[in-house]
Amino acid sequence: MEAVLLSIHLIVAIAMVVAILLQRSEGGALGIGGGQGGMMTARGAGDVLTRTTKWLAIVFLANSLALGWLAANNRSEDAVLQEAIQQDKEEGGSQLPEIPTVPEDG
């Protein structure tokens, strides 16, 4: 489930970047874009791209929330770690030697 949501998230993010970059510059802050040539008409293309960007942003946000919810409620990895710790305690400790420490000056 997470792999599907992550794939959708990646596709939506790329599509949103493309939709934002295709939009006509309104303010001309950098002096680029905003030429008279457009895809359909200047107004029609702007409306389509604006609506597309809006819906892509909504899907992106919903997908982000779903991924966050799944990550918060997915306790399978924690259960595996807890099981390993419990098994280690039952067997009488770790099989690895202890790491030597640096002696204190004194």
Secondary structure as UniProt FT lines:
FT   HELIX           2..22
FT   HELIX           42..73
FT   HELIX           76..90
FT   TURN            91..92
//
